[in-house]
Amino acid sequence: MLIRILGFLLETLFFVLIGAALLRAWMNYQRINMRAQPGIFVMAVSDWIVKPLRRVLPTAVAKSRVDWASVLAAFVLALLYALLGVLLIGMLSGGIPEVSPTLLPALLLGALKMLLRVALQVAFIAVLAFAIISWVQPGSPMYGLLGRLTEPLLAPLRRVIPQIGGVDLSALVLLLLLQIGLMVLG
């Protein structure tokens, strides 16, 4: 029971850390002001790992529009999560797992799976929040921010899916697609 609780807490902690690093990368890519929420929170949570990576990355990579330091931070965190997950599973089995030739590919695959899962979940949360705010408070500053974050994801669907009765169903379709993606990963 204690191991399951530790696993849950570990997964929650790494979801927040990886999600913050990915959201930071996405907000920087979209040129969204980081001096307002959620930028302040994202920077507070991820500065400890992103800033040192920025100093280590080559200048050409650092000057790219893509925030590679944040992407790399998310991957390193996902890799650490996979490693801790293997150790936790080993503890359930009664010891530390042996280092084998399949361990590194398994860790990389686990890290990639966690990274994709967090990216899909963060996108799901952003699209859901955008859809709710578009009905409740479409003039709010959060509506504009969420619109900028989700527009690149919704725009391709809006070109294909017609409005029905003046209602844009692209957010609903994207939520379904993201949920299917999460099911496939699971």
CYANA upper distance limits for C-alpha pairs under 8 A (distance plus 0.5 A):
  1 MET  CA      5 ILE  CA      6.84
  2 LEU  CA      6 LEU  CA      6.64
  3 ILE  CA      7 GLY  CA      6.55
  3 ILE  CA     88 LEU  CA      7.73
  3 ILE  CA     92 LEU  CA      7.71
  4 ARG  CA      8 PHE  CA      6.68
  5 ILE  CA      9 LEU  CA      6.70
  6 LEU  CA     10 LEU  CA      6.46
  7 GLY  CA     11 GLU  CA      6.57
  7 GLY  CA     85 GLY  CA      7.95
  7 GLY  CA     88 LEU  CA      7.81
  8 PHE  CA     12 THR  CA      6.66
  9 LEU  CA     13 LEU  CA      6.58
 10 LEU  CA     14 PHE  CA      6.66
 10 LEU  CA     81 TYR  CA      8.17
 11 GLU  CA     15 PHE  CA      6.44
 11 GLU  CA     81 TYR  CA      8.10
 12 THR  CA     16 VAL  CA      6.87
 13 LEU  CA     17 LEU  CA      6.84
 14 PHE  CA     18 ILE  CA      6.27
 14 PHE  CA     19 GLY  CA      8.46
 14 PHE  CA     77 LEU  CA      7.54
 14 PHE  CA     78 ALA  CA      7.88
 14 PHE  CA     81 TYR  CA      7.10
 15 PHE  CA     19 GLY  CA      6.14
 15 PHE  CA    118 VAL  CA      6.80
 16 VAL  CA     20 ALA  CA      6.43
 17 LEU  CA     21 ALA  CA      6.84
 17 LEU  CA     45 VAL  CA      7.18
 17 LEU  CA     46 SER  CA      7.22
 17 LEU  CA     74 ALA  CA      8.07
 17 LEU  CA     77 LEU  CA      7.87
 18 ILE  CA     22 LEU  CA      6.65
 18 ILE  CA     73 ALA  CA      8.20
 18 ILE  CA     74 ALA  CA      5.30
 18 ILE  CA     75 PHE  CA      8.28
 18 ILE  CA     77 LEU  CA      6.73
 18 ILE  CA     78 ALA  CA      7.31
 18 ILE  CA    115 LEU  CA      7.76
 18 ILE  CA    118 VAL  CA      7.48
 19 GLY  CA     23 LEU  CA      6.41
 19 GLY  CA     74 ALA  CA      8.09
 19 GLY  CA    118 VAL  CA      6.47
 19 GLY  CA    119 ALA  CA      7.35
 19 GLY  CA    122 VAL  CA      6.95
 20 ALA  CA     24 ARG  CA      6.44
 20 ALA  CA     42 VAL  CA      5.49
 20 ALA  CA     43 MET  CA      8.21
 20 ALA  CA     45 VAL  CA      7.12
 20 ALA  CA     46 SER  CA      6.77
 21 ALA  CA     25 ALA  CA      6.79
 21 ALA  CA     42 VAL  CA      7.62
 21 ALA  CA     46 SER  CA      6.32
 21 ALA  CA     50 VAL  CA      8.32
 21 ALA  CA     70 SER  CA      5.65
 21 ALA  CA     71 VAL  CA      7.17
 21 ALA  CA     73 ALA  CA      6.92
 21 ALA  CA     74 ALA  CA      5.82
 22 LEU  CA     26 TRP  CA      6.70
 22 LEU  CA     70 SER  CA      7.00
 22 LEU  CA     71 VAL  CA      6.69
 22 LEU  CA     74 ALA  CA      6.68
 22 LEU  CA    119 ALA  CA      7.45
 23 LEU  CA     27 MET  CA      6.43
 23 LEU  CA     42 VAL  CA      7.66
 23 LEU  CA    122 VAL  CA      8.21
 24 ARG  CA     28 ASN  CA      6.57
 24 ARG  CA     39 GLY  CA      7.70
 24 ARG  CA     42 VAL  CA      6.59
 24 ARG  CA     43 MET  CA      7.62
 24 ARG  CA     70 SER  CA      7.03
 25 ALA  CA     29 TYR  CA      6.59
 25 ALA  CA     66 VAL  CA      7.46
 25 ALA  CA     67 ASP  CA      5.63
 25 ALA  CA     68 TRP  CA      7.93
 25 ALA  CA     70 SER  CA      5.82
 25 ALA  CA     71 VAL  CA      6.72
 26 TRP  CA     30 GLN  CA      6.64
 26 TRP  CA     67 ASP  CA      8.50
 26 TRP  CA    149 LEU  CA      8.17
 27 MET  CA     31 ARG  CA      6.51
 27 MET  CA     32 ILE  CA      5.66
 27 MET  CA     33 ASN  CA      8.26
 27 MET  CA     34 MET  CA      8.12
 27 MET  CA     39 GLY  CA      8.28
 27 MET  CA    149 LEU  CA      7.58
 28 ASN  CA     32 ILE  CA      6.52
 28 ASN  CA     34 MET  CA      8.47
 28 ASN  CA     65 ARG  CA      8.34
 28 ASN  CA     66 VAL  CA      7.91
 28 ASN  CA     67 ASP  CA      7.01
 29 TYR  CA     65 ARG  CA      6.55
 29 TYR  CA     66 VAL  CA      6.10
 29 TYR  CA     67 ASP  CA      7.27
 30 GLN  CA    148 ARG  CA      7.92
 30 GLN  CA    149 LEU  CA      7.69
 32 ILE  CA    145 LEU  CA      8.35
 32 ILE  CA    148 ARG  CA      8.38
 33 ASN  CA     39 GLY  CA      7.56
 34 MET  CA     38 PRO  CA      7.96
 34 MET  CA     39 GLY  CA      4.57
 34 MET  CA     40 ILE  CA      6.54
 34 MET  CA     43 MET  CA      8.19
 35 ARG  CA     39 GLY  CA      6.43
 35 ARG  CA     40 ILE  CA      6.23
 36 ALA  CA     40 ILE  CA      6.31
 37 GLN  CA     41 PHE  CA      6.97
 38 PRO  CA     42 VAL  CA      6.58
 39 GLY  CA     43 MET  CA      6.53
 40 ILE  CA     44 ALA  CA      6.63
 41 PHE  CA     45 VAL  CA      6.65
 42 VAL  CA     46 SER  CA      6.58
 43 MET  CA     47 ASP  CA      5.83
 46 SER  CA     50 VAL  CA      6.53
 47 ASP  CA     51 LYS  CA      6.05
 48 TRP  CA     52 PRO  CA      7.75
 49 ILE  CA     53 LEU  CA      7.05
 49 ILE  CA     73 ALA  CA      6.70
 50 VAL  CA     54 ARG  CA      6.69
 50 VAL  CA     69 ALA  CA      6.03
 50 VAL  CA     70 SER  CA      6.05
 50 VAL  CA     73 ALA  CA      6.43
 51 LYS  CA     55 ARG  CA      7.11
 51 LYS  CA     69 ALA  CA      8.16
 52 PRO  CA     56 VAL  CA      7.02
 53 LEU  CA     57 LEU  CA      6.62
 53 LEU  CA     69 ALA  CA      5.94
 53 LEU  CA     72 LEU  CA      8.33
 53 LEU  CA     73 ALA  CA      7.89
 54 ARG  CA     62 ALA  CA      7.03
 54 ARG  CA     69 ALA  CA      5.90
 57 LEU  CA     61 VAL  CA      6.96
 57 LEU  CA     62 ALA  CA      6.72
 57 LEU  CA     69 ALA  CA      7.82
 58 PRO  CA     62 ALA  CA      6.70
 59 THR  CA     63 LYS  CA      6.58
 60 ALA  CA     64 SER  CA      7.08
 61 VAL  CA     68 TRP  CA      7.39
 62 ALA  CA     67 ASP  CA      7.67
 62 ALA  CA     68 TRP  CA      7.37
 62 ALA  CA     69 ALA  CA      7.93
 64 SER  CA     68 TRP  CA      8.29
 67 ASP  CA     71 VAL  CA      7.01
 68 TRP  CA     72 LEU  CA      6.34
 69 ALA  CA     73 ALA  CA      6.48
 70 SER  CA     74 ALA  CA      6.69
 71 VAL  CA     75 PHE  CA      6.84
 72 LEU  CA     76 VAL  CA      6.57
 73 ALA  CA     77 LEU  CA      6.57
 74 ALA  CA     78 ALA  CA      6.61
 74 ALA  CA    115 LEU  CA      7.62
 75 PHE  CA     79 LEU  CA      6.57
 75 PHE  CA    111 ALA  CA      7.38
 75 PHE  CA    112 LEU  CA      8.00
 75 PHE  CA    115 LEU  CA      7.20
 76 VAL  CA     80 LEU  CA      6.65
 77 LEU  CA     81 TYR  CA      6.60
 78 ALA  CA     82 ALA  CA      6.69
 78 ALA  CA    110 GLY  CA      8.35
 78 ALA  CA    111 ALA  CA      5.08
 78 ALA  CA    112 LEU  CA      7.68
 78 ALA  CA    114 MET  CA      6.54
 78 ALA  CA    115 LEU  CA      6.51
 79 LEU  CA     83 LEU  CA      6.71
 79 LEU  CA    107 LEU  CA      7.03
 79 LEU  CA    108 LEU  CA      7.10
 79 LEU  CA    110 GLY  CA      7.90
 79 LEU  CA    111 ALA  CA      5.12
 79 LEU  CA    112 LEU  CA      8.42
 80 LEU  CA     84 LEU  CA      6.62
 80 LEU  CA    111 ALA  CA      8.31
 81 TYR  CA     85 GLY  CA      6.47
 81 TYR  CA    111 ALA  CA      7.60
 82 ALA  CA     86 VAL  CA      6.73
 82 ALA  CA    107 LEU  CA      6.10
 82 ALA  CA    108 LEU  CA      8.35
 82 ALA  CA    110 GLY  CA      5.99
 82 ALA  CA    111 ALA  CA      5.98
 82 ALA  CA    114 MET  CA      8.43
 83 LEU  CA     87 LEU  CA      6.84
 83 LEU  CA    107 LEU  CA      6.81
 84 LEU  CA     88 LEU  CA      6.55
 85 GLY  CA     89 ILE  CA      6.62
 86 VAL  CA     90 GLY  CA      6.56
 86 VAL  CA     97 PRO  CA      7.97
 87 LEU  CA     91 MET  CA      6.70
 87 LEU  CA     96 ILE  CA      6.64
 87 LEU  CA     97 PRO  CA      7.32
 88 LEU  CA     92 LEU  CA      6.91
 89 ILE  CA     93 SER  CA      6.87
 90 GLY  CA     94 GLY  CA      6.78
 90 GLY  CA     95 GLY  CA      5.81
 90 GLY  CA     96 ILE  CA      5.42
 90 GLY  CA     97 PRO  CA      5.67
 91 MET  CA     95 GLY  CA      5.50
 91 MET  CA     96 ILE  CA      6.62
 99 VAL  CA    103 LEU  CA      6.79
100 SER  CA    104 LEU  CA      8.50
101 PRO  CA    105 PRO  CA      8.48
102 THR  CA    106 ALA  CA      6.61
103 LEU  CA    107 LEU  CA      6.57
104 LEU  CA    108 LEU  CA      6.65
105 PRO  CA    109 LEU  CA      6.51
106 ALA  CA    110 GLY  CA      6.48
107 LEU  CA    111 ALA  CA      6.52
108 LEU  CA    112 LEU  CA      6.61
109 LEU  CA    113 LYS  CA      6.57
110 GLY  CA    114 MET  CA      6.66
111 ALA  CA    115 LEU  CA      6.57
112 LEU  CA    116 LEU  CA      6.64
113 LYS  CA    117 ARG  CA      6.53
113 LYS  CA    185 LEU  CA      7.43
114 MET  CA    118 VAL  CA      6.57
115 LEU  CA    119 ALA  CA      6.65
116 LEU  CA    120 LEU  CA      6.62
117 ARG  CA    121 GLN  CA      6.60
117 ARG  CA    182 LEU  CA      6.85
117 ARG  CA    185 LEU  CA      7.49
118 VAL  CA    122 VAL  CA      6.45
119 ALA  CA    123 ALA  CA      6.63
120 LEU  CA    124 PHE  CA      6.53
120 LEU  CA    178 LEU  CA      6.53
120 LEU  CA    181 GLY  CA      7.85
120 LEU  CA    182 LEU  CA      7.29
121 GLN  CA    125 ILE  CA      6.66
121 GLN  CA    178 LEU  CA      8.21
121 GLN  CA    182 LEU  CA      8.24
122 VAL  CA    126 ALA  CA      6.66
123 ALA  CA    127 VAL  CA      6.57
123 ALA  CA    150 THR  CA      8.19
123 ALA  CA    178 LEU  CA      8.23
124 PHE  CA    128 LEU  CA      6.50
124 PHE  CA    175 LEU  CA      6.52
124 PHE  CA    178 LEU  CA      6.82
124 PHE  CA    179 GLN  CA      8.20
125 ILE  CA    129 ALA  CA      6.52
126 ALA  CA    130 PHE  CA      6.55
126 ALA  CA    146 LEU  CA      7.07
126 ALA  CA    149 LEU  CA      8.06
126 ALA  CA    150 THR  CA      7.39
127 VAL  CA    131 ALA  CA      6.59
127 VAL  CA    146 LEU  CA      8.13
127 VAL  CA    150 THR  CA      6.68
127 VAL  CA    171 ALA  CA      6.89
127 VAL  CA    174 LEU  CA      8.33
127 VAL  CA    175 LEU  CA      7.49
128 LEU  CA    132 ILE  CA      6.73
128 LEU  CA    171 ALA  CA      8.05
128 LEU  CA    175 LEU  CA      7.72
129 ALA  CA    133 ILE  CA      6.54
129 ALA  CA    146 LEU  CA      8.06
130 PHE  CA    134 SER  CA      6.45
130 PHE  CA    143 TYR  CA      6.85
130 PHE  CA    146 LEU  CA      6.00
130 PHE  CA    147 GLY  CA      7.09
130 PHE  CA    150 THR  CA      8.17
131 ALA  CA    135 TRP  CA      7.14
131 ALA  CA    171 ALA  CA      6.97
132 ILE  CA    136 VAL  CA      6.74
133 ILE  CA    137 GLN  CA      5.63
133 ILE  CA    138 PRO  CA      6.46
133 ILE  CA    142 MET  CA      8.33
133 ILE  CA    143 TYR  CA      6.57
134 SER  CA    138 PRO  CA      5.05
134 SER  CA    143 TYR  CA      7.08
137 GLN  CA    143 TYR  CA      7.83
138 PRO  CA    143 TYR  CA      6.30
139 GLY  CA    143 TYR  CA      7.12
139 GLY  CA    144 GLY  CA      8.31
140 SER  CA    144 GLY  CA      7.45
141 PRO  CA    145 LEU  CA      6.90
142 MET  CA    146 LEU  CA      6.48
143 TYR  CA    147 GLY  CA      6.36
144 GLY  CA    148 ARG  CA      6.76
145 LEU  CA    149 LEU  CA      6.82
146 LEU  CA    150 THR  CA      6.48
147 GLY  CA    151 GLU  CA      6.05
148 ARG  CA    152 PRO  CA      8.20
150 THR  CA    154 LEU  CA      6.64
151 GLU  CA    155 ALA  CA      6.13
152 PRO  CA    156 PRO  CA      8.02
153 LEU  CA    157 LEU  CA      8.22
153 LEU  CA    174 LEU  CA      8.39
154 LEU  CA    158 ARG  CA      6.66
154 LEU  CA    170 SER  CA      6.69
154 LEU  CA    171 ALA  CA      7.09
154 LEU  CA    174 LEU  CA      7.58
155 ALA  CA    159 ARG  CA      6.97
156 PRO  CA    160 VAL  CA      7.37
157 LEU  CA    161 ILE  CA      6.35
157 LEU  CA    170 SER  CA      6.14
157 LEU  CA    173 VAL  CA      8.41
157 LEU  CA    174 LEU  CA      8.15
158 ARG  CA    162 PRO  CA      7.39
158 ARG  CA    168 ASP  CA      8.23
158 ARG  CA    170 SER  CA      6.18
161 ILE  CA    169 LEU  CA      7.76
161 ILE  CA    170 SER  CA      7.03
162 PRO  CA    168 ASP  CA      7.92
162 PRO  CA    169 LEU  CA      8.35
163 GLN  CA    167 VAL  CA      5.76
163 GLN  CA    168 ASP  CA      5.35
163 GLN  CA    169 LEU  CA      7.00
164 ILE  CA    168 ASP  CA      7.36
164 ILE  CA    169 LEU  CA      8.01
169 LEU  CA    173 VAL  CA      6.86
170 SER  CA    174 LEU  CA      6.57
171 ALA  CA    175 LEU  CA      6.58
172 LEU  CA    176 LEU  CA      6.82
173 VAL  CA    177 LEU  CA      6.72
174 LEU  CA    178 LEU  CA      6.53
175 LEU  CA    179 GLN  CA      6.60
176 LEU  CA    180 ILE  CA      6.67
177 LEU  CA    181 GLY  CA      6.65
178 LEU  CA    182 LEU  CA      6.76
179 GLN  CA    183 MET  CA      6.76
180 ILE  CA    184 VAL  CA      6.70
181 GLY  CA    185 LEU  CA      6.79
182 LEU  CA    186 GLY  CA      6.63
